């Protein structure tokens, strides 16, 4: 699954326990009629994927939905969901690459083209 939107917040790396479990949170605001602010967790070695991103950047985040059950001390079942990110891509790069191309009318026509050349196109 994927979430597409604009980076609203990139949290600091959090470390838990003696084993050094690491977590970092990213909030992405979707671009829809009713924008949603989706909090996505990046875990362990994936926290470093966020190092090159900044607030305001358009991104596409690949995610996994996770669900788990917890039985409280009274014996009641509670259910929790989490959204875990495993890849992030900037959508701004492809737009900026297209902006670096000159307008079509600035391209020069081919000068070494002759009508005698064989036309091997199938159409």
FENBEL-V215644 format. One record per helix or strand of 2 or more residues. SS is the DSSP state (H for helix, E for strand). FROM is the first residue (numbers start at 0). TO is the last residue. If there is no record, write none. Layout:
SS,FROM,TO
SS,FROM,TO
This chain:
E,1,9
E,13,15
E,20,29
E,36,42
H,43,51
E,57,70
E,76,89
H,91,98
H,103,105
